[in-house]
Amino acid sequence: MPFEPPTHRVERSIRATTGAKIIAGIDEVGRGAWAGPVTVCAAVTGLRRPPEGLTDSKLLTVKRRTALAQVLNGWVSAHALGHASSEEIDELGMTASLRLAAGRALEALPVQPDAVILDGNHDYLGPPWRVRTVIKGDQSCISVAAASVLAKVRRDALMAELGSDHADFAFQDNAGYPSPVHKTALRALGPTPYHRLSWAFMDALPRWHHLKRVRVDPAEQNPLAEQIGFF
């Protein structure tokens, strides 16, 4: 069954109820990866008709997503990306790192939004931003869908760049997420400088356990990562 295209329903609702003029959609990518940054995009789209085929980046092929990102770069009113590195994730935990990356993206916008639409059901951003959370916002909200595509394409390109000196990990294919090739390289070669050394997968690498970092607050560990077994 085809997915319903995203609309401006939420954006219009926020405008009507709050008087907000500039609304940014926010989405993240890299939350469940074992290596690399978490990347957040903030996109301001106005209420114009979106490019054909716009939807959650995870529902698009690599070819279609890449082509759509090129169109979106010229279509959005404004957008900016923010990253939190693997070192920051190890030090701060995922929630604080998402807040850091989102704040960097919002502050990099040429115009400051009056309100923010955040994908999901958890407001990890908080004050001073006026936030509306929307479950599956990347499928239902045009601005969030645009942010999801731009964030995914940029982070994938970044991971390919970071992986150029670590070919055995195939970051250009897995973007730092666990894959058979990635796991095999971890066992044989140990973590790269881009791995999240406080994460649970390090417990399955006794040869490299001396590199494991103890995070300050275990509750900050990404729940998804805790569920992914190494083997």
C-alpha positions in Angstrom: 0.0 0.0 0.0 1.5 3.4 -1.0 2.2 5.8 1.8 0.2 9.0 2.1 2.3 12.0 1.2 3.2 14.5 3.9 1.1 17.7 4.2 1.3 21.1 5.9 -1.5 20.2 8.3 0.7 20.5 11.4 2.4 23.6 10.2 -0.9 25.3 9.5 -2.2 24.2 12.9 0.8 25.7 14.7 0.4 29.0 12.7 -3.3 29.1 13.6 -3.0 28.4 17.3 0.3 30.2 18.2 0.7 32.9 15.5 4.1 31.5 14.6 5.3 32.7 11.2 8.5 30.7 10.7 8.3 27.0 11.5 11.3 24.6 11.3 10.9 20.8 10.9 13.6 18.8 12.6 14.7 15.2 12.1 17.8 13.2 13.1 19.8 10.4 11.7 22.4 8.2 13.2 20.8 7.6 16.6 21.2 3.8 16.3 24.6 3.8 14.6 27.7 2.3 16.3 30.0 4.8 14.7 29.9 8.4 13.6 28.0 11.4 14.7 24.3 11.9 15.3 23.1 14.4 12.7 20.1 16.8 12.9 18.6 18.9 10.2 16.4 21.9 10.7 14.4 22.8 7.6 12.1 25.8 7.0 9.7 25.2 4.1 6.9 27.7 4.2 3.6 26.4 2.8 4.7 25.8 -0.8 3.9 22.6 -2.7 6.7 20.1 -2.0 8.8 18.2 -4.6 7.1 15.1 -5.9 7.9 12.0 -3.9 8.9 13.7 -0.7 8.5 11.4 2.3 10.5 9.9 5.2 14.1 9.3 3.9 13.9 5.7 5.2 11.2 4.9 2.6 13.3 6.1 -0.3 15.9 4.3 -2.3 19.5 5.7 -2.2 19.2 6.9 -5.7 15.8 8.6 -5.2 16.9 10.1 -1.8 20.0 11.6 -3.3 18.2 13.1 -6.2 15.5 14.5 -4.0 18.1 16.1 -1.6 19.5 18.0 -4.6 16.0 19.4 -5.4 15.4 20.1 -1.7 18.6 22.2 -1.4 17.1 24.7 -3.7 13.4 24.3 -2.7 13.5 24.8 1.1 13.4 28.4 2.4 16.3 27.6 4.7 18.0 24.6 6.3 21.0 23.8 8.4 22.6 20.8 9.9 24.1 20.1 13.3 26.2 17.2 14.5 27.2 15.7 17.8 30.4 13.6 17.5 30.9 10.1 18.8 33.1 11.6 21.6 30.3 13.9 22.6 27.8 11.0 22.6 30.1 9.0 24.9 30.5 12.0 27.2 27.0 13.4 27.2 24.7 10.5 26.3 22.3 10.4 23.4 19.5 12.7 24.7 21.9 15.5 25.5 23.8 14.9 22.2 20.5 15.2 20.2 19.8 18.4 22.0 23.3 19.7 21.2 23.1 18.8 17.5 19.6 20.2 17.2 20.6 23.4 18.9 23.6 23.7 16.5 21.3 23.2 13.5 18.7 25.8 14.7 21.4 28.3 15.5 22.9 27.9 12.1 19.7 28.8 10.3 19.8 32.3 8.7 16.4 33.0 10.3 15.3 31.9 13.8 12.1 29.9 13.8 9.1 30.8 16.0 8.2 27.2 16.5 9.7 23.7 15.9 8.2 20.5 14.8 10.2 17.6 16.2 9.8 14.0 14.9 8.8 11.5 17.5 7.1 11.8 20.9 9.9 13.1 23.0 10.9 16.7 23.2 14.6 16.4 23.7 15.1 20.1 22.7 13.1 22.0 25.3 13.2 25.7 26.1 13.7 28.3 24.8 12.3 26.6 21.7 8.6 26.2 21.2 8.2 22.6 20.3 5.5 20.4 18.8 6.3 16.7 18.8 4.7 14.6 16.1 5.0 10.8 15.9 6.1 9.8 12.4 6.4 13.4 11.6 8.9 12.4 8.9 6.0 10.8 7.0 3.2 13.3 7.8 4.9 16.8 8.0 6.4 18.3 4.9 9.1 20.3 6.8 10.1 17.2 8.9 10.2 15.0 5.8 12.5 17.5 4.0 14.7 17.6 7.1 14.9 13.8 7.2 16.1 13.5 3.6 18.6 16.3 3.9 20.0 14.9 7.2 20.3 11.3 5.8 22.0 12.2 2.6 24.5 14.5 4.4 25.3 12.0 7.1 25.7 9.1 4.6 28.2 11.3 2.6 30.0 12.2 5.8 30.3 8.6 6.9 31.8 7.7 3.5 34.4 10.4 4.0 35.2 9.3 7.5 35.5 5.7 6.3 38.0 6.4 3.5 40.9 5.5 5.8 39.0 2.5 7.3 37.9 0.6 4.2 37.4 -2.7 6.1 34.4 -1.2 8.0 32.5 -0.3 4.8 31.1 2.9 6.3 30.1 4.0 2.7 27.6 1.1 2.7 26.4 0.9 6.3 26.9 4.5 7.5 28.2 3.2 10.8 25.3 1.0 11.6 25.9 -2.6 12.5 26.3 -4.9 9.5 28.1 -8.2 9.0 31.1 -6.5 7.4 31.2 -3.8 10.1 31.0 -6.4 12.9 33.7 -8.6 11.3 36.0 -5.5 11.1 35.3 -4.6 14.7 36.3 -8.0 16.0 39.5 -8.1 13.9 40.7 -4.5 14.0 39.0 -2.9 17.0 37.1 0.4 17.0 38.0 3.3 14.8 38.3 6.9 16.2 34.7 7.3 15.1 33.1 4.5 17.2 30.9 5.2 20.3 33.1 3.5 22.9 30.6 3.7 25.7 28.0 1.6 23.9 27.0 -2.0 24.7 28.6 -3.6 21.6 32.0 -3.0 23.2 31.2 -5.6 25.8 31.3 -8.2 23.0 34.8 -7.3 22.1 37.0 -8.7 24.9 40.2 -8.0 22.9 39.4 -4.3 22.8 37.6 -4.0 26.1 40.4 -1.8 27.5 39.1 0.9 25.1 35.6 0.9 26.4 34.4 4.2 28.0 32.1 4.2 30.9 29.3 6.7 30.3 28.3 9.0 33.1 24.6 8.2 33.0 23.6 4.7 31.8 20.0 5.9 31.3 21.3 8.1 28.5 22.3 5.1 26.4 20.3 4.8 23.3 17.5 2.2 24.0 17.7 0.9 20.4 21.4 0.2 20.7 20.9 -1.8 23.9 18.6 -4.1 22.0 21.0 -4.8 19.1 23.1 -7.9 19.8 26.6 -8.1 18.4 26.1 -11.5 16.7 
